Amino acid sequence: PGDGVFLKVSLARGVRRFSIKGKLSPCFIGPFEILDRVGEVSYRLALPPQLSHVHNVFQVSLLRGYKYHPLHVISYPLDQIRADLSYVEEPEAILDRQDRVMRNKTIPFVKILWRNHPELEAIWETEESIQTSYPHFLP
């Protein structure tokens, strides 16, 4: 009790088909304060109002320890976290376009900036996969 932990979240299944998110994408949110221990391997956390739809007892496999440091500033879009601790990525902008030749076939690619991620984490996706997953996004 009183210690801080990060809570594991995951990308919603079936949302992104073509490529895998970079190593720097958030896998954990928090830190959250531990209120008390529930059973042998579970803890009750103090969650913010944005996560009121999420049950506040978690198994230790979903938690990572956190040591408080006054200079740490951590902010996440908590309102986008679902009850099953998953979230949906949304494209924000197209940074670049490129045609690549693969096996004598030209495939159009777009470099996508994802919402709530820095420009460094923008990734190349096939135009077809973006059109399929986010039909409203491409012109």
TIMI-2910 file (N, C-alpha, C, CB; in pm, 1 decimal, decimal comma, always signed):
<rs>
+----------+----------+----------+----------+----------+----------+----------+----------+----------+----------+----------+----------+------+
!      n_x !      n_y !      n_z !     ca_x !     ca_y !     ca_z !      c_x !      c_y !      c_z !     cb_x !     cb_y !     cb_z ! resn !
+----------+----------+----------+----------+----------+----------+----------+----------+----------+----------+----------+----------+------+
!    +82,9 !   -120,9 !     +0,0 !     +0,0 !     +0,0 !     +0,0 !    +86,2 !   +125,8 !     +0,0 !    -93,7 !     +0,7 !   +121,5 !  Pro !
!    +45,3 !   +222,5 !    -81,5 !   +119,9 !   +346,4 !    -91,2 !   +223,9 !   +346,1 !   -201,1 !   +185,4 !   +375,0 !    +37,9 !  Gly !
!   +264,9 !   +227,2 !   -248,2 !   +362,6 !   +218,1 !   -356,5 !   +295,0 !   +249,5 !   -489,6 !   +427,6 !    +77,5 !   -360,3 !  Asp !
!   +377,7 !   +280,2 !   -590,0 !   +323,8 !   +308,9 !   -722,3 !   +350,9 !   +195,8 !   -819,5 !   +382,1 !   +437,7 !   -775,9 !  Gly !
!   +260,0 !   +176,7 !   -914,9 !   +276,9 !    +75,8 !  -1019,1 !   +226,7 !   +130,7 !  -1152,2 !   +201,9 !    -54,7 !   -982,1 !  Val !
!   +279,1 !    +73,2 !  -1259,9 !   +226,8 !    +98,7 !  -1393,5 !   +133,3 !    -16,3 !  -1428,8 !   +342,3 !   +113,4 !  -1499,3 !  Phe !
!    +32,3 !    +11,9 !  -1509,7 !    -67,0 !    -86,6 !  -1549,6 !    -50,3 !   -117,9 !  -1697,8 !   -210,3 !    -35,8 !  -1519,9 !  Leu !
!    -46,0 !   -247,3 !  -1731,9 !    -24,9 !   -289,8 !  -1870,3 !   -151,7 !   -269,5 !  -1952,9 !    +18,8 !   -437,5 !  -1875,3 !  Lys !
!   -136,0 !   -209,8 !  -2071,4 !   -246,5 !   -196,2 !  -2166,9 !   -201,5 !   -255,9 !  -2299,6 !   -289,8 !    -45,7 !  -2184,3 !  Val !
!   -296,8 !   -286,1 !  -2387,0 !   -260,6 !   -346,5 !  -2515,4 !   -340,9 !   -284,0 !  -2627,9 !   -283,0 !   -498,3 !  -2512,4 !  Ser !
!   -286,9 !   -293,1 !  -2747,0 !   -354,5 !   -244,3 !  -2866,1 !   -471,0 !   -337,1 !  -2895,9 !   -257,1 !   -235,5 !  -2987,4 !  Leu !
!   -587,5 !   -282,4 !  -2926,8 !   -705,7 !   -364,1 !  -2955,2 !   -677,4 !   -459,2 !  -3071,0 !   -827,5 !   -274,7 !  -2987,7 !  Ala !
!   -716,0 !   -584,2 !  -3056,2 !   -688,0 !   -684,7 !  -3159,1 !   -767,3 !   -655,9 !  -3286,1 !   -720,9 !   -825,7 !  -3107,3 !  Arg !
!   -704,3 !   -682,7 !  -3399,1 !   -771,6 !   -668,5 !  -3526,6 !   -774,1 !   -527,3 !  -3581,9 !   -908,9 !   -717,0 !  -3514,0 !  Gly !
!   -721,8 !   -431,8 !  -3508,3 !   -726,2 !   -293,4 !  -3554,6 !   -612,8 !   -265,9 !  -3652,0 !   -718,8 !   -196,6 !  -3436,0 !  Val !
!   -493,2 !   -310,1 !  -3621,4 !   -378,0 !   -287,9 !  -3708,3 !   -339,4 !   -422,6 !  -3767,0 !   -257,6 !   -222,5 !  -3630,5 !  Arg !
!   -339,5 !   -435,0 !  -3899,0 !   -312,3 !   -563,6 !  -3960,4 !   -172,8 !   -575,2 !  -4017,7 !   -411,0 !   -589,7 !  -4067,0 !  Arg !
!   -123,2 !   -467,6 !  -4076,9 !     -3,7 !   -481,8 !  -4160,4 !   +126,5 !   -478,8 !  -4082,4 !     -1,2 !   -373,7 !  -4262,9 !  Phe !
!   +145,5 !   -377,5 !  -4000,4 !   +275,6 !   -367,4 !  -3933,0 !   +258,7 !   -362,4 !  -3782,5 !   +351,7 !   -243,5 !  -3980,9 !  Ser !
!   +369,7 !   -378,6 !  -3715,3 !   +370,7 !   -381,2 !  -3569,4 !   +420,1 !   -247,5 !  -3518,9 !   +458,8 !   -496,6 !  -3515,4 !  Ile !
!   +360,6 !   -200,3 !  -3412,8 !   +396,1 !    -70,4 !  -3356,7 !   +539,6 !    -73,9 !  -3305,9 !   +299,1 !    -31,1 !  -3243,1 !  Lys !
!   +602,6 !    +42,5 !  -3300,4 !   +740,8 !    +53,3 !  -3256,2 !   +759,7 !    +19,0 !  -3109,7 !   +791,1 !   +191,2 !  -3281,5 !  Gly !
!   +883,3 !     -0,9 !  -3071,5 !   +915,9 !    -36,5 !  -2934,1 !   +878,9 !    +73,0 !  -2835,5 !  +1062,5 !    -67,5 !  -2922,6 !  Lys !
!   +868,1 !   +196,6 !  -2883,5 !   +843,0 !   +307,8 !  -2792,9 !   +695,3 !   +334,6 !  -2768,0 !   +906,6 !   +430,7 !  -2846,6 !  Leu !
!   +606,1 !   +256,0 !  -2826,3 !   +464,1 !   +279,2 !  -2803,0 !   +430,4 !   +242,1 !  -2658,4 !   +376,9 !   +197,4 !  -2903,2 !  Ser !
!   +334,1 !   +312,7 !  -2598,0 !   +306,7 !   +288,1 !  -2456,6 !   +243,9 !   +151,3 !  -2433,8 !   +215,7 !   +396,3 !  -2401,5 !  Pro !
!   +307,7 !    +70,6 !  -2351,4 !   +253,5 !    -58,8 !  -2312,7 !   +198,1 !    -51,8 !  -2171,8 !   +360,6 !   -168,2 !  -2322,9 !  Cys !
!   +237,3 !    +50,9 !  -2098,0 !   +194,2 !    +67,7 !  -1960,2 !   +146,4 !   +210,7 !  -1939,0 !   +308,3 !    +32,9 !  -1862,1 !  Phe !
!    +45,6 !   +227,2 !  -1854,4 !     -1,6 !   +360,2 !  -1817,3 !    +12,0 !   +375,2 !  -1666,6 !   -149,2 !   +383,2 !  -1863,0 !  Ile !
!    +13,2 !   +497,4 !  -1621,2 !    +24,5 !   +520,6 !  -1478,6 !   +126,9 !   +627,5 !  -1450,6 !    +60,6 !   +392,6 !  -1405,9 !  Gly !
!   +181,6 !   +635,1 !  -1334,4 !   +172,5 !   +539,8 !  -1224,1 !    +43,6 !   +557,4 !  -1143,5 !   +293,0 !   +554,7 !  -1132,4 !  Pro !
!     +3,5 !   +448,4 !  -1079,0 !   -113,4 !   +448,1 !   -992,0 !    -71,9 !   +399,6 !   -853,8 !   -226,6 !   +359,0 !  -1050,3 !  Phe !
!   -140,0 !   +449,4 !   -753,5 !   -109,6 !   +411,1 !   -615,4 !   -178,4 !   +279,7 !   -581,5 !   -153,4 !   +521,8 !   -516,6 !  Glu !
!   -105,9 !   +192,1 !   -509,9 !   -164,2 !    +67,3 !   -460,8 !   -240,6 !    +99,0 !   -332,8 !    -53,9 !    -42,4 !   -435,8 !  Ile !
!   -370,0 !    +63,5 !   -330,6 !   -451,3 !    +87,1 !   -211,2 !   -438,5 !    -27,9 !   -112,3 !   -598,0 !   +106,9 !   -249,5 !  Leu !
!   -454,2 !   -151,5 !   -161,2 !   -437,9 !   -267,4 !    -74,0 !   -420,9 !   -394,1 !   -156,6 !   -558,0 !   -281,1 !    +20,8 !  Asp !
!   -379,7 !   -499,8 !    -87,0 !   -361,0 !   -629,5 !   -150,8 !   -492,3 !   -706,4 !   -142,2 !   -244,2 !   -709,4 !    -84,0 !  Arg !
!   -528,3 !   -773,1 !   -252,2 !   -651,9 !   -851,4 !   -256,8 !   -612,3 !   -993,7 !   -293,6 !   -756,5 !   -791,4 !   -360,0 !  Val !
!   -613,0 !  -1082,9 !   -199,4 !   -571,4 !  -1220,1 !   -226,6 !   -419,7 !  -1230,9 !   -236,1 !   -635,7 !  -1270,5 !   -355,5 !  Gly !
!   -374,3 !  -1342,3 !   -294,2 !   -231,1 !  -1370,2 !   -302,0 !   -158,8 !  -1292,8 !   -412,4 !   -210,3 !  -1516,8 !   -323,3 !  Glu !
!   -224,5 !  -1273,4 !   -527,5 !   -154,7 !  -1215,8 !   -642,5 !   -228,1 !  -1098,1 !   -705,9 !   -133,1 !  -1321,7 !   -746,0 !  Val !
!   -313,0 !  -1029,4 !   -630,6 !   -388,9 !   -917,0 !   -686,6 !   -380,4 !   -795,0 !   -596,9 !   -535,3 !   -956,1 !   -707,3 !  Ser !
!   -392,8 !   -677,7 !   -661,0 !   -388,1 !   -551,4 !   -587,9 !   -499,2 !   -458,6 !   -634,9 !   -251,4 !   -483,8 !   -605,3 !  Tyr !
!   -551,2 !   -378,7 !   -541,9 !   -650,4 !   -276,0 !   -572,9 !   -575,5 !   -144,5 !   -593,3 !   -758,8 !   -263,5 !   -458,7 !  Arg !
!   -604,1 !    -76,2 !   -705,3 !   -534,6 !    +48,0 !   -739,3 !   -627,8 !   +168,0 !   -728,5 !   -476,3 !    +39,5 !   -880,5 !  Leu !
!   -569,9 !   +283,2 !   -701,6 !   -643,5 !   +409,7 !   -703,7 !   -639,9 !   +460,7 !   -847,3 !   -581,9 !   +515,5 !   -602,7 !  Ala !
!   -750,7 !   +445,2 !   -919,4 !   -757,7 !   +486,2 !  -1059,4 !   -821,5 !   +624,2 !  -1070,9 !   -837,0 !   +383,2 !  -1142,3 !  Leu !
!   -781,5 !   +702,9 !  -1171,8 !   -841,4 !   +835,5 !  -1192,3 !   -984,8 !   +822,3 !  -1245,6 !   -755,1 !   +919,4 !  -1290,4 !  Pro !
!  -1063,7 !   +930,0 !  -1239,0 !  -1203,0 !   +925,4 !  -1286,3 !  -1217,0 !   +882,5 !  -1433,0 !  -1266,7 !  +1061,1 !  -1268,3 !  Pro !
!  -1116,8 !   +911,8 !  -1517,0 !  -1124,4 !   +872,9 !  -1658,1 !  -1128,0 !   +721,3 !  -1676,0 !  -1006,1 !   +930,7 !  -1734,6 !  Gln !
!  -1081,2 !   +647,5 !  -1575,5 !  -1080,4 !   +501,1 !  -1582,6 !  -1185,9 !   +439,6 !  -1491,2 !   -942,5 !   +447,3 !  -1545,8 !  Leu !
!  -1292,2 !   +512,7 !  -1461,7 !  -1395,9 !   +462,1 !  -1371,4 !  -1468,2 !   +340,7 !  -1430,0 !  -1496,9 !   +572,4 !  -1340,5 !  Ser !
!  -1464,3 !   +321,8 !  -1562,0 !  -1528,1 !   +207,0 !  -1626,8 !  -1442,9 !    +79,9 !  -1617,6 !  -1556,3 !   +239,4 !  -1772,8 !  His !
!  -1321,9 !    +90,5 !  -1564,7 !  -1231,5 !    -23,7 !  -1551,1 !  -1233,1 !    -71,4 !  -1406,2 !  -1086,6 !    +13,6 !  -1595,6 !  Val !
!  -1245,7 !   -203,7 !  -1386,9 !  -1241,2 !   -260,1 !  -1251,8 !  -1103,7 !   -231,0 !  -1191,4 !  -1270,1 !   -414,6 !  -1253,6 !  His !
!  -1096,8 !   -198,4 !  -1063,3 !   -971,5 !   -150,0 !  -1004,8 !   -886,0 !   -255,9 !   -935,6 !  -1002,1 !    -43,7 !   -907,6 !  Asn !
!   -914,9 !   -384,7 !   -954,8 !   -832,5 !   -491,8 !   -897,6 !   -761,3 !   -562,9 !  -1012,2 !   -919,4 !   -592,8 !   -813,5 !  Val !
!   -627,0 !   -575,8 !   -999,3 !   -546,7 !   -631,9 !  -1107,9 !   -449,4 !   -736,2 !  -1055,5 !   -470,6 !   -521,2 !  -1180,9 !  Phe !
!   -426,6 !   -840,0 !  -1136,8 !   -327,8 !   -941,7 !  -1104,5 !   -188,2 !   -883,4 !  -1127,3 !   -349,8 !  -1070,3 !  -1190,1 !  Gln !
!    -90,7 !   -933,9 !  -1053,2 !    +45,3 !   -880,5 !  -1060,9 !   +106,0 !   -891,3 !  -1200,6 !   +133,7 !   -952,3 !   -962,2 !  Val !
!    +59,0 !   -983,8 !  -1283,8 !   +114,1 !   -996,8 !  -1419,2 !    +84,0 !   -873,6 !  -1504,7 !    +58,0 !  -1121,9 !  -1487,2 !  Ser !
!    -15,0 !   -792,1 !  -1465,9 !    -49,6 !   -670,1 !  -1539,0 !    +15,8 !   -545,9 !  -1479,9 !   -199,5 !   -652,0 !  -1541,0 !  Leu !
!    +97,0 !   -562,8 !  -1376,3 !   +155,3 !   -448,4 !  -1306,1 !   +307,5 !   -448,0 !  -1316,8 !   +113,4 !   -449,5 !  -1159,1 !  Leu !
!   +364,9 !   -328,4 !  -1315,9 !   +510,3 !   -310,8 !  -1309,6 !   +539,2 !   -207,5 !  -1201,8 !   +569,9 !   -266,5 !  -1448,8 !  Arg !
!   +639,8 !   -232,9 !  -1121,2 !   +674,3 !   -142,4 !  -1012,1 !   +718,6 !     -5,4 !  -1060,3 !   +782,5 !   -202,9 !   -928,1 !  Gly !
!   +698,6 !    +94,9 !   -975,6 !   +738,2 !   +232,1 !  -1008,3 !   +791,1 !   +299,0 !   -882,6 !   +618,9 !   +313,0 !  -1068,1 !  Tyr !
!   +909,9 !   +356,3 !   -891,9 !   +965,8 !   +433,9 !   -781,2 !   +945,3 !   +580,6 !   -812,8 !  +1117,5 !   +401,6 !   -758,4 !  Lys !
!   +881,6 !   +651,6 !   -723,4 !   +846,7 !   +792,0 !   -744,7 !   +971,5 !   +878,5 !   -762,1 !   +762,9 !   +844,1 !   -627,6 !  Tyr !
!   +966,0 !   +969,2 !   -858,8 !  +1070,5 !  +1068,6 !   -879,3 !  +1001,5 !  +1200,4 !   -909,7 !  +1169,0 !  +1027,0 !   -994,7 !  His !
!  +1035,6 !  +1309,6 !   -839,7 !   +963,5 !  +1436,4 !   -856,1 !   +974,1 !  +1498,2 !   -995,6 !  +1013,9 !  +1534,7 !   -756,2 !  Pro !
!  +1073,3 !  +1460,0 !  -1074,6 !  +1088,5 !  +1517,2 !  -1207,9 !  +1012,1 !  +1440,8 !  -1316,3 !  +1233,9 !  +1522,0 !  -1243,7 !  Leu !
!   +954,0 !  +1325,7 !  -1281,2 !   +878,6 !  +1248,9 !  -1379,8 !   +744,7 !  +1315,9 !  -1407,6 !   +857,2 !  +1104,3 !  -1331,4 !  His !
!   +718,3 !  +1341,7 !  -1535,2 !   +588,1 !  +1393,0 !  -1577,4 !   +534,7 !  +1294,8 !  -1680,3 !   +597,9 !  +1540,2 !  -1636,2 !  Val !
!   +429,5 !  +1225,0 !  -1644,1 !   +375,7 !  +1121,0 !  -1730,2 !   +229,5 !  +1152,4 !  -1758,1 !   +391,6 !   +980,2 !  -1665,6 !  Ile !
!   +194,2 !  +1161,4 !  -1886,0 !    +53,8 !  +1185,2 !  -1919,6 !    +13,4 !  +1094,6 !  -2035,5 !    +29,6 !  +1334,7 !  -1955,9 !  Ser !
!   -105,2 !  +1035,2 !  -2024,4 !   -159,7 !   +947,2 !  -2125,8 !   -304,2 !   +985,9 !  -2150,7 !   -148,1 !   +798,7 !  -2083,6 !  Tyr !
!   -355,7 !   +958,3 !  -2269,9 !   -497,4 !   +984,7 !  -2296,6 !   -583,7 !   +875,6 !  -2233,1 !   -524,0 !   +992,8 !  -2449,4 !  Pro !
!   -607,0 !   +885,2 !  -2102,9 !   -676,1 !   +780,0 !  -2029,2 !   -819,7 !   +759,3 !  -2075,0 !   -674,6 !   +811,3 !  -1882,8 !  Leu !
!   -881,1 !   +861,0 !  -2135,3 !  -1019,3 !   +846,4 !  -2178,7 !  -1033,7 !   +750,6 !  -2297,0 !  -1075,8 !   +981,6 !  -2215,4 !  Asp !
!   -922,3 !   +712,1 !  -2359,9 !   -927,9 !   +620,5 !  -2474,0 !   -905,8 !   +474,8 !  -2434,0 !   -824,7 !   +660,6 !  -2577,0 !  Gln !
!   -881,2 !   +448,4 !  -2306,0 !   -859,9 !   +311,8 !  -2258,7 !   -995,5 !   +244,6 !  -2239,9 !   -778,0 !   +310,1 !  -2125,8 !  Ile !
!  -1010,7 !   +124,6 !  -2295,7 !  -1135,8 !    +48,8 !  -2284,7 !  -1139,5 !    -29,2 !  -2154,0 !  -1152,2 !    -47,0 !  -2404,4 !  Arg !
!  -1255,7 !    -86,1 !  -2123,7 !  -1272,8 !   -163,8 !  -2000,8 !  -1182,1 !   -286,4 !  -1998,1 !  -1418,1 !   -206,9 !  -1985,8 !  Ala !
!  -1147,6 !   -341,4 !  -2114,9 !  -1058,8 !   -458,1 !  -2119,8 !   -911,4 !   -418,2 !  -2128,8 !  -1095,4 !   -546,3 !  -2238,6 !  Asp !
!   -881,3 !   -290,2 !  -2096,7 !   -745,7 !   -235,2 !  -2096,0 !   -680,5 !   -236,1 !  -2234,1 !   -659,7 !   -312,9 !  -1999,2 !  Leu !
!   -759,8 !   -219,7 !  -2337,5 !   -705,9 !   -205,6 !  -2472,0 !   -737,9 !    -65,1 !  -2521,7 !   -764,2 !   -314,2 !  -2568,1 !  Ser !
!   -674,5 !    -25,6 !  -2630,7 !   -701,1 !   +104,4 !  -2690,1 !   -693,1 !    +91,5 !  -2841,6 !   -601,4 !   +211,4 !  -2637,9 !  Tyr !
!   -752,0 !   +186,5 !  -2912,5 !   -753,3 !   +184,2 !  -3058,1 !   -665,5 !   +297,0 !  -3109,3 !   -898,0 !   +196,8 !  -3113,4 !  Val !
!   -572,8 !   +263,6 !  -3197,3 !   -488,0 !   +365,1 !  -3259,2 !   -565,8 !   +433,8 !  -3370,0 !   -357,0 !   +302,7 !  -3314,4 !  Glu !
!   -549,9 !   +564,3 !  -3381,7 !   -612,0 !   +642,1 !  -3488,5 !   -504,1 !   +718,9 !  -3563,6 !   -719,3 !   +739,0 !  -3431,9 !  Glu !
!   -508,4 !   +718,0 !  -3696,5 !   -411,1 !   +796,8 !  -3772,1 !   -440,8 !   +945,6 !  -3758,3 !   -411,6 !   +755,9 !  -3920,5 !  Pro !
!   -335,7 !  +1025,6 !  -3753,7 !   -353,1 !  +1170,0 !  -3739,0 !   -316,1 !  +1245,0 !  -3866,4 !   -269,3 !  +1221,2 !  -3622,9 !  Glu !
!   -208,1 !  +1202,2 !  -3933,2 !   -164,3 !  +1273,2 !  -4053,3 !    -80,3 !  +1181,8 !  -4141,7 !    -84,2 !  +1399,2 !  -4015,6 !  Ala !
!    -77,4 !  +1214,2 !  -4269,8 !    +11,5 !  +1147,7 !  -4365,0 !   +133,2 !  +1237,9 !  -4381,3 !    -60,2 !  +1120,3 !  -4504,1 !  Ile !
!   +249,9 !  +1186,0 !  -4345,6 !   +372,2 !  +1265,4 !  -4352,3 !   +442,5 !  +1254,3 !  -4486,9 !   +466,4 !  +1223,3 !  -4242,8 !  Leu !
!   +425,4 !  +1140,2 !  -4554,8 !   +496,1 !  +1119,9 !  -4680,9 !   +427,8 !  +1007,6 !  -4758,3 !   +646,5 !  +1087,1 !  -4656,4 !  Asp !
!   +452,0 !  +1003,4 !  -4887,6 !   +402,7 !   +896,0 !  -4974,7 !   +520,3 !   +841,7 !  -5054,5 !   +288,7 !   +947,0 !  -5070,2 !  Arg !
!   +511,7 !   +712,9 !  -5087,7 !   +621,9 !   +650,5 !  -5160,5 !   +569,5 !   +526,3 !  -5232,5 !   +739,4 !   +613,8 !  -5064,2 !  Gln !
!   +616,0 !   +504,3 !  -5354,1 !   +584,3 !   +381,6 !  -5426,9 !   +705,6 !   +290,3 !  -5420,0 !   +544,3 !   +411,3 !  -5575,7 !  Asp !
!   +681,9 !   +164,6 !  -5382,5 !   +790,7 !    +67,1 !  -5373,9 !   +762,5 !    -47,1 !  -5470,6 !   +807,1 !    +13,4 !  -5228,2 !  Arg !
!   +866,8 !    -93,6 !  -5536,4 !   +852,3 !   -205,4 !  -5629,0 !   +888,4 !   -333,4 !  -5555,1 !   +941,8 !   -186,5 !  -5756,0 !  Val !
!   +792,5 !   -425,7 !  -5551,5 !   +813,1 !   -554,5 !  -5486,0 !   +765,3 !   -663,6 !  -5581,0 !   +737,7 !   -561,9 !  -5348,4 !  Met !
!   +857,3 !   -749,2 !  -5622,7 !   +826,5 !   -858,3 !  -5715,4 !   +758,2 !   -806,8 !  -5841,9 !   +737,7 !   -962,5 !  -5647,1 !  Arg !
!   +817,4 !   -707,6 !  -5902,3 !   +767,8 !   -648,2 !  -6027,0 !   +629,5 !   -584,7 !  -6014,1 !   +763,8 !   -753,1 !  -6134,3 !  Asn !
!   +591,7 !   -548,9 !  -5893,8 !   +462,3 !   -485,6 !  -5870,5 !   +485,8 !   -358,5 !  -5788,7 !   +363,2 !   -583,1 !  -5797,0 !  Lys !
!   +424,7 !   -248,2 !  -5828,5 !   +440,4 !   -122,3 !  -5755,9 !   +332,6 !   -112,3 !  -5648,6 !   +433,3 !     -0,9 !  -5852,7 !  Thr !
!   +376,7 !    -92,5 !  -5524,9 !   +284,2 !    -83,4 !  -5411,6 !   +297,5 !    +54,5 !  -5348,2 !   +312,1 !   -195,7 !  -5306,5 !  Ile !
!   +186,1 !   +128,9 !  -5337,8 !   +191,7 !   +261,3 !  -5274,6 !   +195,4 !   +250,5 !  -5121,9 !    +71,0 !   +346,1 !  -5318,1 !  Pro !
!   +287,1 !   +324,4 !  -5060,1 !   +300,4 !   +330,0 !  -4914,9 !   +276,7 !   +472,6 !  -4867,8 !   +439,9 !   +279,9 !  -4869,7 !  Phe !
!   +228,7 !   +486,6 !  -4745,0 !   +213,1 !   +618,0 !  -4682,0 !   +278,6 !   +612,9 !  -4544,7 !    +61,7 !   +658,8 !  -4670,8 !  Val !
!   +344,3 !   +722,2 !  -4506,9 !   +404,8 !   +731,5 !  -4374,1 !   +301,8 !   +798,0 !  -4283,5 !   +541,5 !   +812,4 !  -4376,6 !  Lys !
!   +255,2 !   +724,4 !  -4181,8 !   +144,5 !   +766,8 !  -4096,9 !   +194,7 !   +813,1 !  -3961,0 !    +43,9 !   +653,2 !  -4079,8 !  Ile !
!   +146,6 !   +929,4 !  -3919,8 !   +168,0 !   +977,2 !  -3783,3 !    +45,0 !   +937,3 !  -3703,9 !   +192,9 !  +1133,7 !  -3777,9 !  Leu !
!    +65,4 !   +861,4 !  -3596,6 !    -45,9 !   +812,8 !  -3515,4 !    -75,3 !   +910,6 !  -3402,8 !    -15,0 !   +673,2 !  -3458,4 !  Trp !
!   -202,6 !   +925,5 !  -3369,1 !   -245,7 !  +1016,6 !  -3263,5 !   -179,0 !   +977,9 !  -3131,4 !   -400,1 !  +1015,0 !  -3249,2 !  Arg !
!   -138,3 !  +1078,3 !  -3056,5 !    -73,7 !  +1063,2 !  -2925,4 !    +65,3 !   +999,8 !  -2933,2 !   -161,3 !   +979,7 !  -2835,1 !  Asn !
!   +129,3 !  +1006,3 !  -3051,1 !   +265,6 !   +957,2 !  -3066,4 !   +350,1 !  +1066,0 !  -3131,6 !   +269,0 !   +826,3 !  -3150,4 !  His !
!   +477,9 !  +1074,4 !  -3097,8 !   +564,6 !  +1175,3 !  -3160,3 !   +595,3 !  +1139,0 !  -3305,6 !   +695,9 !  +1190,1 !  -3080,9 !  Pro !
!   +643,0 !  +1236,4 !  -3379,8 !   +673,1 !  +1216,2 !  -3521,7 !   +780,5 !  +1109,4 !  -3542,4 !   +717,9 !  +1347,7 !  -3585,0 !  Glu !
!   +868,9 !  +1091,3 !  -3445,0 !   +972,2 !   +987,7 !  -3453,3 !   +913,6 !   +848,1 !  -3469,2 !  +1059,6 !   +992,0 !  -3330,0 !  Leu !
!   +792,7 !   +827,0 !  -3417,8 !   +730,4 !   +694,8 !  -3422,1 !   +639,6 !   +674,9 !  -3542,4 !   +651,8 !   +671,8 !  -3296,8 !  Glu !
!   +639,8 !   +768,6 !  -3637,0 !   +560,2 !   +751,7 !  -3759,2 !   +613,1 !   +630,8 !  -3835,8 !   +565,0 !   +880,7 !  -3848,4 !  Ala !
!   +522,2 !   +552,5 !  -3893,1 !   +563,9 !   +430,3 !  -3962,0 !   +502,8 !   +422,3 !  -4101,5 !   +524,6 !   +306,6 !  -3880,2 !  Ile !
!   +568,2 !   +344,3 !  -4186,7 !   +520,2 !   +323,2 !  -4322,8 !   +416,2 !   +211,9 !  -4321,5 !   +637,6 !   +288,5 !  -4419,1 !  Trp !
!   +303,7 !   +236,5 !  -4387,6 !   +196,1 !   +138,3 !  -4402,6 !   +158,8 !   +133,1 !  -4549,9 !    +71,4 !   +174,5 !  -4313,4 !  Glu !
!   +104,5 !    +20,7 !  -4594,0 !    +54,2 !    +18,4 !  -4731,0 !    -70,9 !   +104,6 !  -4736,8 !    +24,4 !   -127,7 !  -4778,5 !  Thr !
!    -87,4 !   +171,5 !  -4848,2 !   -205,8 !   +255,7 !  -4865,3 !   -332,4 !   +170,3 !  -4856,3 !   -200,6 !   +330,7 !  -5000,9 !  Glu !
!   -324,2 !    +48,5 !  -4906,8 !   -438,5 !    -43,1 !  -4903,5 !   -479,3 !    -78,0 !  -4760,4 !   -405,7 !   -170,8 !  -4980,6 !  Glu !
!   -381,0 !   -104,0 !  -4672,7 !   -414,6 !   -140,0 !  -4534,6 !   -477,4 !    -22,7 !  -4460,0 !   -289,8 !   -188,0 !  -4460,4 !  Ser !
!   -431,4 !    +98,5 !  -4487,5 !   -491,3 !   +216,6 !  -4424,4 !   -632,1 !   +238,2 !  -4478,8 !   -403,8 !   +342,7 !  -4448,6 !  Ile !
!   -649,3 !   +219,9 !  -4610,2 !   -781,5 !   +236,7 !  -4671,4 !   -880,3 !   +135,0 !  -4615,4 !   -772,4 !   +222,8 !  -4824,5 !  Gln !
!   -834,0 !    +12,9 !  -4590,6 !   -920,4 !    -91,8 !  -4536,3 !   -956,7 !    -64,5 !  -4390,8 !   -852,4 !   -227,9 !  -4548,2 !  Thr !
!   -857,6 !    -28,9 !  -4309,5 !   -881,1 !     -8,4 !  -4166,4 !   -945,2 !   +125,4 !  -4134,1 !   -752,0 !    -20,2 !  -4092,0 !  Ser !
!   -912,0 !   +228,1 !  -4210,6 !   -960,6 !   +364,3 !  -4184,4 !  -1009,7 !   +426,6 !  -4315,1 !   -848,4 !   +452,6 !  -4120,2 !  Tyr !
!  -1124,3 !   +381,7 !  -4368,3 !  -1170,6 !   +428,7 !  -4499,6 !  -1197,3 !   +579,2 !  -4506,1 !  -1295,8 !   +355,3 !  -4537,5 !  Pro !
!  -1226,5 !   +641,1 !  -4394,7 !  -1254,8 !   +785,1 !  -4390,5 !  -1127,5 !   +870,2 !  -4396,3 !  -1332,6 !   +818,7 !  -4264,1 !  His !
!  -1012,1 !   +809,2 !  -4374,8 !   -888,5 !   +886,2 !  -4358,7 !   -823,3 !   +927,3 !  -4490,6 !   -790,5 !   +806,5 !  -4278,6 !  Phe !
!   -811,8 !   +834,6 !  -4584,7 !   -745,7 !   +865,5 !  -4712,0 !   -843,8 !   +928,3 !  -4810,5 !   -684,0 !   +738,4 !  -4772,9 !  Leu !
!   -796,6 !  +1026,7 !  -4889,2 !   -885,7 !  +1090,3 !  -4988,4 !   -914,4 !   +998,1 !  -5105,7 !   -823,9 !  +1220,6 !  -5039,9 !  Pro !
+----------+----------+----------+----------+----------+----------+----------+----------+----------+----------+----------+----------+------+
</rs>
